[in-house]
Amino acid sequence: MFAQGAEAVMAPLTRDDPARSWRGRFEPIERGGLSGLAWSAEFERMRTRAGLLSHLESLPWPRPGACRC
């Protein structure tokens, strides 16, 4: 996930949250000049990521045009 200037929005997504419809968390990518710009997540099964895209779409991105999944 690339999201310029979205550290505050991404911070809760770096922690597990049983209240979310999807399971997992994002980890910041801190190399290659991507610090504060990119996060990654790994999902082993489809059902653990159900609802992820709709959740991401609902977040208050500071620069929505700069977000890429």
N, C-alpha and C positions, 0 to 999 in steps of 0.2 A: 504494500500500500504506500503510495506516494501522496503526501499531504503537506504542502508547504505551509509553515506557520501554524500547525495544528497540534502542537505539543500538549496544550491543555485539553483538547478534545480527545486525543489519543491516550492520555494518562490513565483514565479509568479502564480502558481496553487492554492495558498491560497487566491487569490483575484478574484473577478468576472471579466470577460473579454468578452464583447459582440462580439468580433471578432472571438472567438473560435467557432467551430462547435458544441461543447457540452456546456451545461449550468450547472453551479455549481462551487464549489470550494472544495478544500481539507482543512481539519483542522488538525494541528499537534496533535499527541497523546503524552501528556507530563507526563504520569504516568507509573508505572510499569517498569521503566528502559528503556522505548522506546523513550525518548526524542532525537530528531534528527534522529530517525530510522524509524518512522511509521507515516502515515497520513491516515485519513479516509475521506470518502465522502458519502453522502446519496443522492440517486436519486429516485424521486417518479414515474417517467415515463421513459419508454424506450427511447423515442425520445430526452429527455434532455441529454442523455449520448451518443447519436449517434456520432461516431467519436472519442470517448474518448480513446479507446485502440490504435488506429492508431496514435493519438496525442502523447500518452505516449511512443509508440515505436520510434517516431521520435526525442525524446529529447536526448541530449548529456549526458547520465548517466556516472558518474565517474567510477562506478563499475557495468556494466550491468548485470553481473552474480549474483549480490547481490540484484537485484530488484525482487519483487514478488507482483503480483496484486491479 
